[in-house]
Amino acid sequence: MKFRLMLIIIIIFSIFILFKKTNYENFTLNFHKNKIAFIFLTVGNIKQINIWKEFFKDKEDLYNIYIHPKYPYLIDKSFQKYIINKTISTRWGDISLVNATKLLIKEALKDNLNKKIILVSDSCIPIKSFDYIYKNVLVDNKSWFNFYKPNFNNGSREHLRRLYLFNEKIRKYIHITDQWMILDRQHALSIIKNKQLDHLFLKPRLIPDEMYFISMLHLINPNIKKQLKFKILNHNEYIKHNKITYAKWYDPELQKLENLHPIEFNKLKKNDLINLKKSKCLFARKFSKKSDIYKYWKYII
């Protein structure tokens, strides 16, 4: 009799514990959702700040913002709270851009709910809705890069020059990529932990921000390609810049091709609007502060 009573008590207690655990897990799923960390590497203020405010509206529990500005006093008052505590002086094409990005990443990693980290600039805008980006970015554990590996048959002379600044042993891991990327949390952690490899990128005229993160992942894990959203491209595919952040490098009306920096959007032309709307990219650049993109933005997304 005592044995049967004890057994009943144990069963009831087990059911109670299981019920509590199930409800706790449901509570966690409902109220502790994964987030995207948007890390802004800027000179001054975000140029199309009103678009970003509209983009983030009513999504407060799904994202975090971190800003590393060169000139903090230029940041919009409503966004100054997102400036990270530690900032450094930066220069174009310098290792300081990598170091500033890593400071942003370190801050983002402090929140365990930040599962993806997206790097954008002050001249970037989203060209897809927040819900679209959230759904597509968090669907897996892959990092996003628009990247390729230059060789004598595939690539620019400038990229090849930079590649050959590395010795032969290291060279096979080095790739060229857009600066703007989407990092999975585990990949970001891996890069931050392996800082002993940073000295490899301290070469003059290397422009390391266009190779550091993708190359670090290959150095850490030679089989990393399986964990990347997009396969390695050839040079012709790479220069389309149609994976993450759209950019206009060629103006068909002026028949002008830019090499160092993409063409800046001011007053948008009909063809620009069509290309932005058709693009599979999540973001686009470079938009000036005076650009009229805001009145077309909802049409584009």
C-alpha positions in Angstrom: 0.0 0.0 0.0 2.8 2.4 1.0 4.7 1.4 -2.2 1.7 2.2 -4.4 1.1 5.6 -2.7 4.8 6.5 -3.1 4.6 5.5 -6.8 1.5 7.7 -7.4 3.3 10.6 -5.7 6.3 10.2 -7.9 4.2 10.0 -11.0 2.3 13.2 -10.1 5.5 15.0 -9.2 7.1 14.0 -12.5 4.0 15.2 -14.5 4.2 18.5 -12.6 7.9 19.0 -13.4 7.3 18.2 -17.0 4.5 20.7 -17.2 6.6 23.4 -15.6 9.5 22.7 -18.0 7.2 22.8 -21.0 5.6 26.1 -20.0 9.0 27.6 -19.2 10.3 26.6 -22.7 7.3 28.1 -24.3 7.7 31.3 -22.3 11.4 31.4 -23.4 10.5 30.9 -27.1 7.8 33.6 -26.9 9.6 36.3 -25.0 13.3 35.7 -25.7 13.5 35.8 -29.5 16.7 35.8 -31.5 17.9 39.2 -32.6 19.9 40.8 -35.3 22.8 43.1 -34.4 23.1 46.0 -36.8 26.6 47.4 -36.5 27.1 50.8 -38.1 30.7 51.9 -39.1 30.3 55.6 -39.8 32.1 58.8 -40.4 29.4 60.9 -39.0 25.6 60.7 -38.9 23.7 58.0 -40.7 22.8 59.9 -43.9 19.3 58.5 -44.4 18.4 58.3 -40.7 14.6 58.6 -41.3 14.6 55.5 -43.5 16.3 53.5 -40.7 13.9 54.9 -38.1 11.0 53.7 -40.2 12.7 50.4 -40.8 13.2 49.7 -37.1 9.7 50.9 -36.0 7.8 48.5 -33.8 10.6 45.8 -34.0 12.4 46.8 -30.8 12.5 43.2 -29.4 14.1 41.8 -32.6 17.3 43.9 -33.0 20.1 45.8 -31.4 22.1 48.7 -32.8 25.8 49.5 -32.2 27.5 52.5 -33.8 31.2 53.3 -34.2 31.4 56.8 -35.5 34.6 58.7 -36.5 32.9 61.9 -35.3 30.4 61.0 -32.5 29.1 64.6 -32.1 27.5 64.3 -35.6 25.3 61.4 -34.7 21.6 62.0 -34.5 20.5 62.6 -30.9 18.0 59.7 -31.0 20.8 57.3 -32.0 23.6 58.6 -29.7 22.6 56.0 -27.1 23.8 53.3 -29.5 27.4 54.6 -29.7 29.8 52.0 -28.2 31.9 53.0 -25.3 35.3 52.4 -26.9 36.1 54.0 -30.3 39.3 54.5 -32.2 40.6 56.7 -35.0 40.0 55.2 -38.4 41.4 55.8 -41.9 40.3 54.5 -45.3 42.0 51.3 -46.4 43.7 50.9 -43.0 43.7 48.1 -40.4 41.9 50.6 -38.1 38.7 49.8 -40.0 39.0 46.1 -39.2 39.8 47.0 -35.5 36.8 49.3 -35.3 34.5 46.6 -36.8 35.9 44.1 -34.3 35.0 46.5 -31.4 31.4 46.6 -32.7 31.4 42.8 -33.0 32.6 42.4 -29.4 29.8 44.7 -28.2 27.2 42.7 -30.2 28.5 39.4 -28.8 27.7 40.6 -25.2 24.0 39.9 -25.9 23.5 36.2 -26.3 20.3 36.8 -28.3 22.3 38.4 -31.1 22.5 35.5 -33.6 23.5 37.4 -36.7 25.7 40.6 -37.0 25.2 42.8 -40.0 27.8 45.5 -40.9 26.5 48.6 -42.6 27.8 52.1 -43.3 26.4 55.6 -42.8 25.5 55.7 -46.6 23.6 52.3 -46.5 19.8 51.8 -46.5 17.8 48.6 -46.3 16.0 47.8 -49.6 13.9 45.0 -48.1 11.5 45.1 -45.2 12.6 44.3 -41.6 10.5 41.2 -41.6 12.0 40.0 -44.9 15.5 40.5 -43.7 14.8 39.0 -40.2 13.3 35.8 -41.8 16.0 35.3 -44.4 19.0 36.1 -42.2 18.0 33.9 -39.2 16.9 30.9 -41.2 20.3 29.2 -40.8 23.7 29.5 -39.2 25.5 30.7 -42.3 27.5 33.9 -42.8 27.0 36.0 -45.9 29.9 37.3 -48.1 30.3 38.5 -51.6 33.7 37.1 -52.3 36.2 35.6 -54.8 39.8 34.5 -55.0 41.9 36.4 -57.6 44.5 34.6 -59.8 46.2 35.4 -63.1 43.2 34.4 -65.1 40.5 35.7 -62.8 40.7 39.0 -61.1 42.0 42.5 -61.1 45.7 43.4 -61.0 45.1 45.4 -57.8 43.5 42.4 -56.1 46.3 40.1 -57.3 49.0 42.6 -56.0 47.4 42.5 -52.5 47.1 38.7 -52.6 50.8 38.3 -53.3 51.7 40.4 -50.2 51.2 37.1 -48.3 53.6 34.2 -48.4 52.6 31.1 -50.3 51.5 29.1 -47.2 49.0 31.8 -46.2 48.0 32.9 -49.7 45.7 29.9 -50.3 43.4 31.1 -47.5 43.2 34.7 -48.6 40.1 36.0 -50.5 38.7 39.4 -51.6 35.3 40.4 -50.4 33.0 43.4 -50.0 33.5 45.1 -46.7 29.7 44.8 -45.9 28.9 41.3 -44.6 26.6 39.3 -42.4 28.3 37.2 -39.7 26.8 34.3 -37.9 27.4 34.5 -34.1 29.6 31.4 -33.9 31.8 32.7 -36.8 32.1 36.1 -35.1 33.1 34.4 -31.8 35.7 32.4 -33.7 37.3 35.5 -35.3 37.4 37.4 -32.0 39.1 34.4 -30.2 41.8 33.9 -32.9 43.4 37.4 -32.6 46.8 35.7 -32.7 46.3 35.7 -36.5 45.8 39.5 -36.8 49.5 40.2 -37.4 49.1 38.6 -40.9 47.1 41.6 -42.0 49.4 44.4 -40.8 50.9 44.9 -44.3 51.2 48.3 -46.0 48.7 49.1 -48.8 46.8 45.9 -48.1 43.3 47.4 -47.6 42.6 44.7 -45.1 38.9 45.5 -44.5 38.2 43.9 -47.9 39.8 40.6 -47.0 40.3 40.2 -43.3 37.0 38.6 -42.1 36.5 36.1 -45.0 40.2 35.2 -44.9 40.2 34.7 -41.2 37.3 32.2 -41.4 39.3 30.3 -44.1 42.4 30.4 -41.9 40.5 29.1 -38.9 38.5 26.5 -40.8 39.7 25.5 -44.3 36.3 23.8 -44.8 34.3 27.0 -44.0 32.7 27.2 -47.5 30.0 24.8 -46.4 29.0 27.3 -43.7 28.8 30.3 -46.0 25.5 31.4 -47.6 27.0 31.9 -51.1 29.6 29.9 -53.0 32.9 31.5 -54.1 32.4 33.6 -57.2 34.6 34.4 -60.2 35.6 38.0 -60.7 32.8 38.9 -63.2 30.2 37.6 -60.7 31.9 39.3 -57.8 31.9 42.8 -59.3 28.1 42.7 -59.7 27.9 43.2 -55.9 24.4 41.5 -55.9 24.6 39.3 -52.8 24.2 41.6 -49.7 24.7 45.3 -50.4 23.8 46.7 -53.8 26.1 49.4 -55.3 26.2 51.2 -58.6 29.7 51.1 -60.0 28.8 51.9 -63.6 26.6 54.7 -65.0 25.3 53.7 -68.5 24.2 57.3 -69.3 27.6 58.8 -68.6 29.4 55.5 -69.6 31.5 56.0 -66.5 33.0 53.1 -64.5 34.2 53.8 -60.9 37.0 51.8 -59.5 37.6 53.0 -55.9 34.1 54.0 -54.7 30.6 53.3 -56.0 28.6 56.1 -57.5 26.7 58.1 -55.0 22.9 58.3 -55.3 21.5 61.9 -55.1 18.5 62.4 -57.3 17.4 58.9 -58.4 16.7 58.1 -62.0 14.0 55.7 -63.1 16.5 53.1 -64.0 18.0 53.3 -60.6 14.6 52.7 -58.9 14.0 49.7 -61.2 17.4 48.2 -60.3 17.0 48.7 -56.6 13.5 47.2 -56.6 14.6 44.2 -58.7 17.8 43.6 -56.6 18.0 40.5 -54.4 20.3 42.4 -52.1 19.1 43.3 -48.6 20.8 46.7 -48.5 22.1 49.3 -50.9 24.7 52.2 -50.9 25.9 54.9 -51.4 23.1 57.4 -50.6 23.9 61.0 -49.8 22.2 63.0 -47.1 20.4 65.0 -49.9 19.3 62.0 -51.8 15.5 61.8 -52.6 15.5 58.1 -51.9 13.1 58.5 -48.9 10.0 59.2 -51.1 10.7 56.0 -53.1 11.8 53.8 -50.3 8.4 52.1 -49.5 7.9 51.4 -53.2 11.4 49.7 -53.3 10.8 47.4 -50.3 
